[in-house]
Amino acid sequence: QVQLVESGGGLVQAGGSLRLSCAASGRTLSSYIVGWFRQAPGKEREFVAHITWNGDSTYYTDSVKGRFTISRDNAKNTVYLQMNNLKPEDTAVYYCAARAMFSSAYTYWGKGTLVTVSS
């Protein structure tokens, strides 16, 4: 079992930055892909980015490319999402999730952290 806890959300002005953290406990994430998702008010949850724990490969949705960076610290069993040049449309609850390397379904989810970007 893997427990994921997000932190780092808050209120920021447009153009500002935040760094989200996803701390894992229960087992190491060494064999998992970890992703960030977000859900804006009244909208469906959407994929933001993912990182392969050992392969150091990353993938981003088009709307955040060049502004967001996903990274991981294996020693801390933590994944980060650095968000720069934030826009009001980035306002959402951000969730991290983990899935096995060869699985298409994210099995473990955190409870989310709220990011609010004011214009």
PyMOL commands that set and color helices and strands:
alter all, ss='L'
color gray80, all
select helices_A, chain A and resi 62-64+74-76+88-90
alter helices_A, ss='H'
color red, helices_A
select strands_A, chain A and resi 3-7+10-13+18-25+32-39+46-52+58-60+68-73+78-83+92-100+108-109+113-118
alter strands_A, ss='S'
color yellow, strands_A
deselect
rebuild
show_as cartoon
